[in-house]
Amino acid sequence: MKHNPDDRRDNVDRIQNNIDHTIQNMVIADEIIATTRDPKKKKSLQNKNEKREDALDSMRNEIKDEADAKEHKYK
């Protein structure tokens, strides 16, 4: 079976796209938090946003690594 070579050329763009969508989701959640009266929903969205913030930190670190690798031609 022939394996496809690892093509990392679009990783930075893909990760940036994920970062953008995560930030959009956080903004939407913050808007709902500000307008909802349901304490369970507020708490749930606050917890999700905390996890999203952690994910953003990881994605930002990953994008730095990928940018470095891209700059050094993945050597």
N, C-alpha and C positions, 0 to 999 in steps of 0.2 A: 504494500500500500504506500502510495506516494504522499508525503506530507507537504502541506503548503508552507512556504517560508514565512517566517515571522515578519509581517509588514507593519512597522510601527510609525510610518510616515504621518498618519493622521491622528495619532494618539493625543497630541497636544490639543488639536482642534476638538476631538471627541471629549476630552476631559473638560475643556473650557465650556463646551456645550452643556455638560452635566452640571458644572458649577453655576452657569446662568440659570438653568432650570431649577436647581435647588434654591437659589436666591429668590426666584419668582415664587416658588411654593412657600417660602418663609414669609414673604410680603403678604401673600394671600392669607396665610394662617394668621398673621398679625392683625390684618383687617377684620377677620372673623372674630378673633379674640376680643378686639375692641368693641364689637357690636353685639356679641352674644351674651345672653344672661345665664346660660347653662354652665354651671361651674365644672361639671364633668367634661364638657366639650372644651372649655378653656384650658383645663389642666392637661387634657389629652393633646391639644394643639401645642401647648407650651413644651410638653415632653418631646413631641415630634420635632419642634424647632431646635431643642437642645441637641437632639441626635443629628439633625441636619447641620448644625454648627460644627459638631465633631466631624461629620462627613466632609464638610467644606475644608476643614483643616487638613484632613487626609488627602483630599483631591488637590489642594494647593501644593502640598509637599510632592505629590506624584507628578504634577505638571512641571514643577521645577526639575525633578529628576529626568523627566522625558525631554524637556527643553535642553538640558545639559547633554543628554545622550544624542539628541538631534544635532546639536552644535558640533559634537565630536563624531558625527557620522555613524553613531551606534557602534562604536568600537569598544 
